[in-house]
Amino acid sequence: MAKRGGFPGGMPGNMNNLMKQAQRMQRKLEEGQKALSEKEFKATAGGGAVEVILTGEKTVKSVKISPEAADPEEVEMLEEMLITALNDAMEQINKESEALMGGGLGGMPF
C-alpha cells in the first residue's frame, strides 16, 4: 500500500538539508557584506591630481586635491575630475559586490 501525502522515505531529511544549506548561504552572504563594508576603494583622476576614497558602504571617506589642480580658472575641470574619480570608485564597489553575491549564490542548485 502506498503512503499518502508525501515522498516515501526522505523528504524531512532533504528539507533539513535545504534549510541548513540556506542558513550557510545566509551566513556567507552576511560575512561577505561585512567584509565589503570594511573595505576601502581608492580612485584617482587627472593623472593623480584628484584622489577619492570610499568605503564599501559607498560613503566618501576622503577627497584629496593636488595644489596644482586648484587653479581658480580650472574649477570646472576639477569638478569633472572629482566626478570621474567618484564614479570609478563606485564602479569598483559594484564589481566587488557582484563578485561577492555571484560567488555566494553560484553553488545553489536552482
N, CA, C and O atoms as a GROMACS GRO file, in nm:
protein
  440
    1MET      N    1   0.085  -0.117   0.000
    1MET     CA    2   0.000   0.000   0.000
    1MET      C    3   0.090   0.124   0.000
    1MET      O    4   0.186   0.131   0.076
    2ALA      N    5   0.059   0.218  -0.084
    2ALA     CA    6   0.137   0.341  -0.097
    2ALA      C    7   0.104   0.438   0.016
    2ALA      O    8  -0.010   0.446   0.062
    3LYS      N    9   0.205   0.512   0.058
    3LYS     CA   10   0.183   0.615   0.161
    3LYS      C   11   0.117   0.736   0.096
    3LYS      O   12   0.139   0.764  -0.022
    4ARG      N   13   0.039   0.806   0.172
    4ARG     CA   14  -0.029   0.923   0.121
    4ARG      C   15   0.040   1.049   0.172
    4ARG      O   16   0.097   1.050   0.281
    5GLY      N   17   0.033   1.154   0.092
    5GLY     CA   18   0.074   1.286   0.138
    5GLY      C   19   0.222   1.309   0.148
    5GLY      O   20   0.266   1.374   0.243
    6GLY      N   21   0.301   1.262   0.057
    6GLY     CA   22   0.443   1.296   0.063
    6GLY      C   23   0.528   1.201  -0.017
    6GLY      O   24   0.478   1.114  -0.088
    7PHE      N   25   0.656   1.221  -0.003
    7PHE     CA   26   0.752   1.136  -0.072
    7PHE      C   27   0.798   1.028   0.024
    7PHE      O   28   0.828   1.057   0.140
    8PRO      N   29   0.802   0.905  -0.022
    8PRO     CA   30   0.842   0.799   0.069
    8PRO      C   31   0.989   0.810   0.109
    8PRO      O   32   1.077   0.829   0.025
    9GLY      N   33   1.012   0.798   0.237
    9GLY     CA   34   1.144   0.780   0.293
    9GLY      C   35   1.244   0.891   0.280
    9GLY      O   36   1.358   0.857   0.249
   10GLY      N   37   1.221   1.015   0.297
   10GLY     CA   38   1.335   1.104   0.297
   10GLY      C   39   1.303   1.250   0.283
   10GLY      O   40   1.395   1.332   0.291
   11MET      N   41   1.185   1.287   0.263
   11MET     CA   42   1.154   1.430   0.247
   11MET      C   43   1.195   1.512   0.368
   11MET      O   44   1.254   1.618   0.350
   12PRO      N   45   1.167   1.469   0.492
   12PRO     CA   46   1.209   1.550   0.606
   12PRO      C   47   1.360   1.572   0.608
   12PRO      O   48   1.406   1.682   0.638
   13GLY      N   49   1.437   1.469   0.578
   13GLY     CA   50   1.583   1.484   0.574
   13GLY      C   51   1.627   1.580   0.465
   13GLY      O   52   1.716   1.662   0.488
   14ASN      N   53   1.566   1.571   0.350
   14ASN     CA   54   1.600   1.663   0.241
   14ASN      C   55   1.565   1.806   0.278
   14ASN      O   56   1.640   1.899   0.246
   15MET      N   57   1.453   1.825   0.344
   15MET     CA   58   1.411   1.959   0.385
   15MET      C   59   1.511   2.016   0.486
   15MET      O   60   1.548   2.133   0.479
   16ASN      N   61   1.555   1.933   0.580
   16ASN     CA   62   1.655   1.977   0.677
   16ASN      C   63   1.786   2.017   0.608
   16ASN      O   64   1.848   2.117   0.644
   17ASN      N   65   1.826   1.938   0.510
   17ASN     CA   66   1.949   1.971   0.436
   17ASN      C   67   1.934   2.103   0.362
   17ASN      O   68   2.027   2.184   0.359
   18LEU      N   69   1.818   2.124   0.303
   18LEU     CA   70   1.794   2.251   0.233
   18LEU      C   71   1.798   2.368   0.329
   18LEU      O   72   1.854   2.473   0.296
   19MET      N   73   1.740   2.352   0.446
   19MET     CA   74   1.741   2.459   0.546
   19MET      C   75   1.883   2.488   0.593
   19MET      O   76   1.921   2.605   0.606
   20LYS      N   77   1.960   2.384   0.617
   20LYS     CA   78   2.100   2.403   0.659
   20LYS      C   79   2.180   2.473   0.550
   20LYS      O   80   2.260   2.561   0.579
   21GLN      N   81   2.157   2.434   0.426
   21GLN     CA   82   2.227   2.496   0.314
   21GLN      C   83   2.189   2.644   0.302
   21GLN      O   84   2.274   2.728   0.276
   22ALA      N   85   2.061   2.674   0.320
   22ALA     CA   86   2.015   2.814   0.314
   22ALA      C   87   2.077   2.895   0.428
   22ALA      O   88   2.116   3.010   0.408
   23GLN      N   89   2.086   2.837   0.546
   23GLN     CA   90   2.147   2.907   0.659
   23GLN      C   91   2.295   2.932   0.636
   23GLN      O   92   2.346   3.040   0.668
   24ARG      N   93   2.365   2.834   0.579
   24ARG     CA   94   2.508   2.853   0.546
   24ARG      C   95   2.525   2.965   0.443
   24ARG      O   96   2.614   3.049   0.456
   25MET      N   97   2.439   2.964   0.343
   25MET     CA   98   2.446   3.067   0.240
   25MET      C   99   2.419   3.205   0.301
   25MET      O  100   2.487   3.301   0.267
   26GLN      N  101   2.322   3.214   0.390
   26GLN     CA  102   2.290   3.341   0.456
   26GLN      C  103   2.410   3.390   0.536
   26GLN      O  104   2.445   3.508   0.530
   27ARG      N  105   2.475   3.300   0.612
   27ARG     CA  106   2.593   3.339   0.690
   27ARG      C  107   2.705   3.387   0.598
   27ARG      O  108   2.772   3.486   0.626
   28LYS      N  109   2.724   3.316   0.488
   28LYS     CA  110   2.830   3.352   0.394
   28LYS      C  111   2.804   3.491   0.334
   28LYS      O  112   2.896   3.572   0.322
   29LEU      N  113   2.680   3.517   0.298
   29LEU     CA  114   2.645   3.648   0.244
   29LEU      C  115   2.664   3.759   0.348
   29LEU      O  116   2.715   3.866   0.316
   30GLU      N  117   2.624   3.732   0.472
   30GLU     CA  118   2.641   3.832   0.578
   30GLU      C  119   2.789   3.860   0.603
   30GLU      O  120   2.828   3.975   0.621
   31GLU      N  121   2.871   3.754   0.604
   31GLU     CA  122   3.015   3.772   0.622
   31GLU      C  123   3.074   3.853   0.507
   31GLU      O  124   3.158   3.940   0.528
   32GLY      N  125   3.030   3.823   0.387
   32GLY     CA  126   3.079   3.896   0.270
   32GLY      C  127   3.038   4.042   0.273
   32GLY      O  128   3.118   4.129   0.239
   33GLN      N  129   2.914   4.069   0.313
   33GLN     CA  130   2.869   4.208   0.321
   33GLN      C  131   2.947   4.284   0.427
   33GLN      O  132   2.980   4.401   0.408
   34LYS      N  133   2.977   4.219   0.540
   34LYS     CA  134   3.055   4.283   0.645
   34LYS      C  135   3.196   4.314   0.593
   34LYS      O  136   3.247   4.424   0.614
   35ALA      N  137   3.258   4.217   0.526
   35ALA     CA  138   3.391   4.238   0.471
   35ALA      C  139   3.390   4.352   0.370
   35ALA      O  140   3.482   4.434   0.368
   36LEU      N  141   3.288   4.357   0.286
   36LEU     CA  142   3.277   4.464   0.186
   36LEU      C  143   3.262   4.600   0.254
   36LEU      O  144   3.322   4.698   0.211
   37SER      N  145   3.182   4.606   0.360
   37SER     CA  146   3.160   4.734   0.427
   37SER      C  147   3.286   4.785   0.496
   37SER      O  148   3.302   4.905   0.515
   38GLU      N  149   3.377   4.694   0.532
   38GLU     CA  150   3.501   4.733   0.599
   38GLU      C  151   3.612   4.768   0.500
   38GLU      O  152   3.716   4.821   0.540
   39LYS      N  153   3.592   4.738   0.374
   39LYS     CA  154   3.694   4.761   0.271
   39LYS      C  155   3.689   4.906   0.223
   39LYS      O  156   3.583   4.969   0.227
   40GLU      N  157   3.803   4.956   0.178
   40GLU     CA  158   3.809   5.091   0.120
   40GLU      C  159   3.849   5.080  -0.027
   40GLU      O  160   3.924   4.991  -0.066
   41PHE      N  161   3.796   5.173  -0.107
   41PHE     CA  162   3.822   5.176  -0.250
   41PHE      C  163   3.879   5.313  -0.286
   41PHE      O  164   3.820   5.416  -0.253
   42LYS      N  165   3.993   5.313  -0.353
   42LYS     CA  166   4.059   5.439  -0.389
   42LYS      C  167   4.058   5.453  -0.541
   42LYS      O  168   4.082   5.357  -0.614
   43ALA      N  169   4.029   5.575  -0.587
   43ALA     CA  170   4.030   5.604  -0.730
   43ALA      C  171   4.090   5.741  -0.751
   43ALA      O  172   4.080   5.828  -0.665
   44THR      N  173   4.153   5.760  -0.867
   44THR     CA  174   4.214   5.889  -0.900
   44THR      C  175   4.167   5.934  -1.037
   44THR      O  176   4.117   5.855  -1.117
   45ALA      N  177   4.186   6.062  -1.061
   45ALA     CA  178   4.156   6.121  -1.192
   45ALA      C  179   4.256   6.232  -1.217
   45ALA      O  180   4.321   6.281  -1.124
   46GLY      N  181   4.268   6.270  -1.342
   46GLY     CA  182   4.358   6.380  -1.377
   46GLY      C  183   4.504   6.347  -1.350
   46GLY      O  184   4.580   6.433  -1.307
   47GLY      N  185   4.543   6.223  -1.376
   47GLY     CA  186   4.682   6.184  -1.355
   47GLY      C  187   4.724   6.190  -1.209
   47GLY      O  188   4.841   6.213  -1.179
   48GLY      N  189   4.631   6.170  -1.119
   48GLY     CA  190   4.660   6.172  -0.976
   48GLY      C  191   4.633   6.305  -0.911
   48GLY      O  192   4.656   6.321  -0.790
   49ALA      N  193   4.585   6.403  -0.986
   49ALA     CA  194   4.557   6.535  -0.929
   49ALA      C  195   4.442   6.529  -0.829
   49ALA      O  196   4.435   6.610  -0.737
   50VAL      N  197   4.352   6.433  -0.847
   50VAL     CA  198   4.240   6.416  -0.757
   50VAL      C  199   4.237   6.270  -0.713
   50VAL      O  200   4.251   6.179  -0.794
   51GLU      N  201   4.220   6.249  -0.582
   51GLU     CA  202   4.209   6.114  -0.528
   51GLU      C  203   4.090   6.109  -0.434
   51GLU      O  204   4.071   6.199  -0.352
   52VAL      N  205   4.009   6.004  -0.446
   52VAL     CA  206   3.896   5.985  -0.355
   52VAL      C  207   3.904   5.845  -0.296
   52VAL      O  208   3.951   5.751  -0.360
   53ILE      N  209   3.858   5.834  -0.172
   53ILE     CA  210   3.850   5.705  -0.106
   53ILE      C  211   3.708   5.691  -0.053
   53ILE      O  212   3.656   5.778   0.016
   54LEU      N  213   3.646   5.578  -0.088
   54LEU     CA  214   3.511   5.546  -0.043
   54LEU      C  215   3.513   5.417   0.036
   54LEU      O  216   3.600   5.332   0.016
   55THR      N  217   3.418   5.403   0.126
   55THR     CA  218   3.402   5.277   0.197
   55THR      C  219   3.316   5.184   0.112
   55THR      O  220   3.254   5.227   0.014
   56GLY      N  221   3.313   5.058   0.149
   56GLY     CA  222   3.229   4.960   0.081
   56GLY      C  223   3.081   4.990   0.095
   56GLY      O  224   2.999   4.932   0.024
   57GLU      N  225   3.048   5.079   0.187
   57GLU     CA  226   2.909   5.122   0.202
   57GLU      C  227   2.879   5.244   0.116
   57GLU      O  228   2.775   5.308   0.131
   58LYS      N  229   2.970   5.275   0.025
   58LYS     CA  230   2.957   5.384  -0.072
   58LYS      C  231   2.950   5.522  -0.005
   58LYS      O  232   2.876   5.610  -0.047
   59THR      N  233   3.030   5.536   0.101
   59THR     CA  234   3.043   5.664   0.170
   59THR      C  235   3.180   5.722   0.136
   59THR      O  236   3.281   5.653   0.147
   60VAL      N  237   3.183   5.849   0.096
   60VAL     CA  238   3.310   5.914   0.064
   60VAL      C  239   3.387   5.935   0.194
   60VAL      O  240   3.339   6.004   0.285
   61LYS      N  241   3.506   5.876   0.202
   61LYS     CA  242   3.588   5.888   0.322
   61LYS      C  243   3.683   6.006   0.310
   61LYS      O  244   3.704   6.079   0.406
   62SER      N  245   3.741   6.025   0.192
   62SER     CA  246   3.831   6.139   0.174
   62SER      C  247   3.839   6.180   0.028
   62SER      O  248   3.818   6.100  -0.063
   63VAL      N  249   3.871   6.306   0.009
   63VAL     CA  250   3.897   6.363  -0.123
   63VAL      C  251   4.024   6.445  -0.110
   63VAL      O  252   4.033   6.533  -0.025
   64LYS      N  253   4.124   6.415  -0.193
   64LYS     CA  254   4.249   6.490  -0.191
   64LYS      C  255   4.268   6.555  -0.327
   64LYS      O  256   4.254   6.491  -0.431
   65ILE      N  257   4.299   6.684  -0.324
   65ILE     CA  258   4.321   6.759  -0.447
   65ILE      C  259   4.462   6.813  -0.445
   65ILE      O  260   4.502   6.882  -0.350
   66SER      N  261   4.538   6.783  -0.548
   66SER     CA  262   4.674   6.834  -0.560
   66SER      C  263   4.670   6.986  -0.571
   66SER      O  264   4.584   7.039  -0.642
   67PRO      N  265   4.760   7.057  -0.503
   67PRO     CA  266   4.760   7.204  -0.512
   67PRO      C  267   4.769   7.255  -0.656
   67PRO      O  268   4.716   7.361  -0.688
   68GLU      N  269   4.836   7.180  -0.740
   68GLU     CA  270   4.847   7.221  -0.880
   68GLU      C  271   4.713   7.215  -0.953
   68GLU      O  272   4.696   7.280  -1.056
   69ALA      N  273   4.619   7.139  -0.901
   69ALA     CA  274   4.489   7.123  -0.966
   69ALA      C  275   4.389   7.229  -0.923
   69ALA      O  276   4.277   7.232  -0.975
   70ALA      N  277   4.426   7.317  -0.830
   70ALA     CA  278   4.329   7.411  -0.773
   70ALA      C  279   4.333   7.549  -0.836
   70ALA      O  280   4.295   7.647  -0.772
   71ASP      N  281   4.379   7.560  -0.958
   71ASP     CA  282   4.378   7.688  -1.028
   71ASP      C  283   4.234   7.736  -1.039
   71ASP      O  284   4.149   7.664  -1.092
   72PRO      N  285   4.205   7.858  -0.990
   72PRO     CA  286   4.067   7.908  -0.992
   72PRO      C  287   4.002   7.907  -1.131
   72PRO      O  288   3.880   7.897  -1.143
   73GLU      N  289   4.083   7.917  -1.234
   73GLU     CA  290   4.027   7.917  -1.369
   73GLU      C  291   3.996   7.776  -1.418
   73GLU      O  292   3.940   7.758  -1.526
   74GLU      N  293   4.032   7.677  -1.340
   74GLU     CA  294   4.013   7.539  -1.380
   74GLU      C  295   3.909   7.466  -1.294
   74GLU      O  296   3.908   7.343  -1.290
   75VAL      N  297   3.822   7.540  -1.228
   75VAL     CA  298   3.725   7.479  -1.136
   75VAL      C  299   3.637   7.378  -1.207
   75VAL      O  300   3.612   7.270  -1.153
   76GLU      N  301   3.591   7.409  -1.325
   76GLU     CA  302   3.502   7.316  -1.396
   76GLU      C  303   3.574   7.184  -1.425
   76GLU      O  304   3.515   7.077  -1.408
   77MET      N  305   3.698   7.190  -1.467
   77MET     CA  306   3.775   7.069  -1.494
   77MET      C  307   3.797   6.991  -1.365
   77MET      O  308   3.789   6.868  -1.365
   78LEU      N  309   3.824   7.061  -1.254
   78LEU     CA  310   3.841   6.996  -1.125
   78LEU      C  311   3.714   6.922  -1.084
   78LEU      O  312   3.720   6.809  -1.036
   79GLU      N  313   3.601   6.985  -1.104
   79GLU     CA  314   3.474   6.919  -1.072
   79GLU      C  315   3.454   6.794  -1.156
   79GLU      O  316   3.408   6.691  -1.105
   80GLU      N  317   3.488   6.800  -1.283
   80GLU     CA  318   3.474   6.683  -1.370
   80GLU      C  319   3.567   6.570  -1.326
   80GLU      O  320   3.529   6.453  -1.331
   81MET      N  321   3.688   6.606  -1.283
   81MET     CA  322   3.780   6.503  -1.234
   81MET      C  323   3.726   6.438  -1.107
   81MET      O  324   3.739   6.316  -1.090
   82LEU      N  325   3.666   6.517  -1.019
   82LEU     CA  326   3.606   6.460  -0.897
   82LEU      C  327   3.496   6.362  -0.932
   82LEU      O  328   3.488   6.253  -0.875
   83ILE      N  329   3.411   6.402  -1.024
   83ILE     CA  330   3.301   6.313  -1.066
   83ILE      C  331   3.356   6.184  -1.125
   83ILE      O  332   3.306   6.076  -1.095
   84THR      N  333   3.458   6.195  -1.208
   84THR     CA  334   3.519   6.077  -1.270
   84THR      C  335   3.577   5.984  -1.164
   84THR      O  336   3.555   5.863  -1.169
   85ALA      N  337   3.652   6.040  -1.068
   85ALA     CA  338   3.713   5.959  -0.964
   85ALA      C  339   3.608   5.893  -0.875
   85ALA      O  340   3.619   5.775  -0.843
   86LEU      N  341   3.506   5.968  -0.836
   86LEU     CA  342   3.399   5.911  -0.752
   86LEU      C  343   3.325   5.800  -0.824
   86LEU      O  344   3.297   5.695  -0.766
   87ASN      N  345   3.293   5.823  -0.949
   87ASN     CA  346   3.222   5.720  -1.026
   87ASN      C  347   3.308   5.595  -1.043
   87ASN      O  348   3.256   5.484  -1.040
   88ASP      N  349   3.440   5.612  -1.061
   88ASP     CA  350   3.530   5.498  -1.073
   88ASP      C  351   3.530   5.417  -0.943
   88ASP      O  352   3.524   5.294  -0.947
   89ALA      N  353   3.537   5.484  -0.830
   89ALA     CA  354   3.536   5.415  -0.701
   89ALA      C  355   3.403   5.341  -0.681
   89ALA      O  356   3.402   5.228  -0.633
   90MET      N  357   3.291   5.404  -0.717
   90MET     CA  358   3.160   5.339  -0.705
   90MET      C  359   3.154   5.214  -0.792
   90MET      O  360   3.099   5.112  -0.751
   91GLU      N  361   3.209   5.222  -0.911
   91GLU     CA  362   3.209   5.107  -1.001
   91GLU      C  363   3.292   4.992  -0.942
   91GLU      O  364   3.254   4.875  -0.956
   92GLN      N  365   3.403   5.025  -0.877
   92GLN     CA  366   3.483   4.921  -0.811
   92GLN      C  367   3.400   4.850  -0.704
   92GLN      O  368   3.404   4.728  -0.691
   93ILE      N  369   3.324   4.927  -0.627
   93ILE     CA  370   3.239   4.869  -0.522
   93ILE      C  371   3.132   4.780  -0.585
   93ILE      O  372   3.107   4.670  -0.537
   94ASN      N  373   3.070   4.827  -0.693
   94ASN     CA  374   2.967   4.748  -0.760
   94ASN      C  375   3.023   4.616  -0.811
   94ASN      O  376   2.958   4.512  -0.797
   95LYS      N  377   3.143   4.618  -0.872
   95LYS     CA  378   3.204   4.496  -0.924
   95LYS      C  379   3.236   4.398  -0.812
   95LYS      O  380   3.212   4.278  -0.824
   96GLU      N  381   3.291   4.450  -0.702
   96GLU     CA  382   3.323   4.364  -0.587
   96GLU      C  383   3.194   4.303  -0.530
   96GLU      O  384   3.192   4.185  -0.494
   97SER      N  385   3.091   4.382  -0.521
   97SER     CA  386   2.964   4.335  -0.468
   97SER      C  387   2.904   4.227  -0.559
   97SER      O  388   2.854   4.126  -0.510
   98GLU      N  389   2.909   4.248  -0.689
   98GLU     CA  390   2.857   4.149  -0.783
   98GLU      C  391   2.936   4.019  -0.773
   98GLU      O  392   2.877   3.910  -0.777
   99ALA      N  393   3.069   4.029  -0.761
   99ALA     CA  394   3.151   3.909  -0.749
   99ALA      C  395   3.117   3.835  -0.621
   99ALA      O  396   3.109   3.712  -0.619
  100LEU      N  397   3.098   3.910  -0.515
  100LEU     CA  398   3.064   3.850  -0.386
  100LEU      C  399   2.929   3.781  -0.392
  100LEU      O  400   2.917   3.666  -0.350
  101MET      N  401   2.830   3.848  -0.444
  101MET     CA  402   2.695   3.790  -0.450
  101MET      C  403   2.691   3.674  -0.548
  101MET      O  404   2.625   3.573  -0.522
  102GLY      N  405   2.760   3.686  -0.658
  102GLY     CA  406   2.762   3.578  -0.757
  102GLY      C  407   2.829   3.454  -0.700
  102GLY      O  408   2.783   3.342  -0.723
  103GLY      N  409   2.938   3.474  -0.626
  103GLY     CA  410   3.007   3.361  -0.564
  103GLY      C  411   2.925   3.295  -0.457
  103GLY      O  412   2.930   3.173  -0.439
  104GLY      N  413   2.848   3.375  -0.385
  104GLY     CA  414   2.766   3.321  -0.276
  104GLY      C  415   2.650   3.240  -0.326
  104GLY      O  416   2.604   3.148  -0.257
  105LEU      N  417   2.601   3.272  -0.444
  105LEU     CA  418   2.484   3.201  -0.497
  105LEU      C  419   2.521   3.096  -0.601
  105LEU      O  420   2.435   3.019  -0.644
  106GLY      N  421   2.648   3.093  -0.642
  106GLY     CA  422   2.689   3.004  -0.750
  106GLY      C  423   2.667   2.857  -0.723
  106GLY      O  424   2.647   2.780  -0.817
  107GLY      N  425   2.670   2.816  -0.598
  107GLY     CA  426   2.656   2.674  -0.567
  107GLY      C  427   2.514   2.630  -0.541
  107GLY      O  428   2.490   2.513  -0.511
  108MET      N  429   2.419   2.720  -0.553
  108MET     CA  430   2.280   2.682  -0.525
  108MET      C  431   2.222   2.598  -0.639
  108MET      O  432   2.239   2.631  -0.756
  109PRO      N  433   2.155   2.490  -0.604
  109PRO     CA  434   2.100   2.401  -0.709
  109PRO      C  435   1.964   2.448  -0.759
  109PRO      O  436   1.863   2.382  -0.733
  110PHE      N  437   1.961   2.560  -0.831
  110PHE     CA  438   1.834   2.611  -0.886
  110PHE      C  439   1.810   2.558  -1.023
  110PHE      O  440   1.708   2.589  -1.085
   0.00000   0.00000   0.00000
